[in-house]
Every structure is written in C-alpha cells, then in structure tokens.
Amino acid sequence: MRIVFIHGRSQGGKDPVALRKEWEDSFDEGLANCGLQRPAGLEIRLPFYGDLVDDLVAQLEAPLVADVVERGADADDDEAEFRGEFLAELAEGNRIAADEIAQNYEGDVTERGPLNWRWVRAIMKTLDKSKKLGSLAIDSFTRDVYVYLTKEVVRRRILDLVERDLGGSPCVVVGHSLGSVVGYDLLRRSNHQVARYVTLGSPLAVRAVKRRLQAPLVMPAKTTSWYNALDRQDPVSLYPLDAENFGLQPPIVNYSGVDNPTDNQHGIVGYLPDRWVAAAIHGGLGV
C-alpha cells in the first residue's frame, strides 16, 4: 500500500527529501498519538512541485497586489475579481469588518469592490495587520491559487508531475492547502484507484475557488472515501466540506476538531500529528 502526500504552495527552494521527512515525522507522531504504527512495507511518496510553481508564476509574470497598486504592473479584471472575492471571504470568515478594511483604503469610497485593486490591497493589509493569518503570505497565496485555477498550462504541468506517483496499486492520497485543490482536480481527471482521499486545511469550499472548479462537483469516480479535517481557526479552510458548502454523494466525512498549534493554525505539521487525522489515513490503508 502507498500514501501520496500532496503539499501546498510556498515550498519552492526546499529540499524535497527533507520536506517528505517533515511530513513523515508528523504522521508518525499522529500514529503514536492514537496507538498505531506505520504498516510494514508502507511506501510514502511526496511529488515535489514547489520549484515548478515558482518557475511558472515567474514565466507568466503574475503580479502581486502590491505590484499592481504601487508599480502599475499588468493585471486583468478576472484576476482582480478572484483575488478580491477570495480576500473578502477570508476577511468575513475571520470576522474582520468593512470598517476595519476602510481604514487601510486609499481611494474613492464609491469605488470599493473586488475589481478595485486598491480595495483588494486594503483587505490584504487588514488581514496582515489582524495577525490572524500568522506567517501566511496572503498576497502570494491568493496569486498562486488564481494562477493554478485559471492558467491551464500551469494546471497541466503540476497535475502531470503529481500523477506520476499515483500509478499502480490503490493508494491513500493526502492533500494539504492548495495541494487539496490539486488532488481533487487530479482525482477527477484520472482513473487511479484511491482507497481514501484525505484533505487538510482545504480551501475547496471557498466560493471563489469552488466556482472555478470543473462543474458539477462530484466525488471522483475511483475514490472510495473522502475524509476532510480542519482547525476551525484555520484562516484558509473557512468551511467544512459538508452538504451545505461542498455537497457530494457519497458525502465527505468532516472532522473540525483539530487544534493546530502552528502560528497560522494552517501548517501541515499541526495537522498530521492529530490522532484522528492519523487514524483516518491509517484506516484508508486497509490494514
């Protein structure tokens, strides 16, 4: 049996071997917390696409919000709409009021909205000042999610790289953050048999993300079960993947009891040590 870990963004420049070990050590900690051990002969893979994302974003010259506002970098209305909508939903989910955002806005009050880059930047600055997102680089995070969801060349290159590790016998796939979006995308497009898909800190139910996924939303045909876990204070996984927010048949099993101790309550090393998360991954192995 095999586990395939799919990491999120902001991994460029890291050592893939060290990154996999970080995931494995965190998973082992979770197994110990629920009295389990890795099954003998278990294979663990972590397809590394961190450098590829950085290279593709650079080739596309995809700007940050600050680049657009301060230096007039090129950007389109669809990008402004996506990032403004995504950031506004993050602000709402993290209980940040419009009055707080307005204090960081420099412009005509009648021009507020997702197509106004200065308003988008005001939301971003307010989120940064709130400290609720910890070390999460929200500007580059929303840019990279947008690029993945809207640029087919980026999407295809990342999916092709990750898919190489899915072939062969049935496996358990674990996707974190943007990796949960990549995983869902891939499982819908492929015929690989997946015993369980586990998503951690997933933004799949965020409306700006959900609307740009292939419609209709369905359970991947070759995926037997899906388990989703989140920390309710995680600033990115705003909603459980339940009937109201991401209704699939058969339904996704949701667990909202993770107490993620990382500074932004989103890090993978705060998810995998949770005993119920580790037990769900282990249970998918069928041993």
Helices and strands as residue ranges (DSSP letters): E 2-6, H 16-33, E 43-45, H 50-60, H 65-71, H 77-93, H 98-102, G 109-111, H 117-130, H 138-150, H 152-163, E 171-176, H 178-189, E 194-200, H 207-210, E 226-229, H 243-246, E 253-255, G 268-270, H 275-284
